[in-house]
Amino acid sequence: MKPVYPIVGLVKIQSQKKYTVGDVVMFENNGRLLLPRYYHRITSINNKTFTTMGDNRQNSDRYEVDVPVDNIEGRVIDFKKIL
């Protein structure tokens, strides 16, 4: 997948009642927000776990992350490029 968002920018997220494959989301990792924050696309849904992967990846690799639904902070709804 090609990246949708450049590395530097301002991202607006919004909590959703339901997330679907293809949504770009921000999530917590081990009870804390990732810093710098990572925004991954949901690639599959299995029960209450989402598999996510960054857009700038061609194959499944160590950047693929399984995220419990409760750790999702929100879906990206807007992006403003800074540089």
Protein Blocks (a to p, Z undefined) as FASTA:
>chain_A
ZZfbdfbdcddddddfbdcehiacdddeehiacddddddddfbdehjaccdddfkbfbdc
fkbccddfklpnbdcfbdcdfZZ
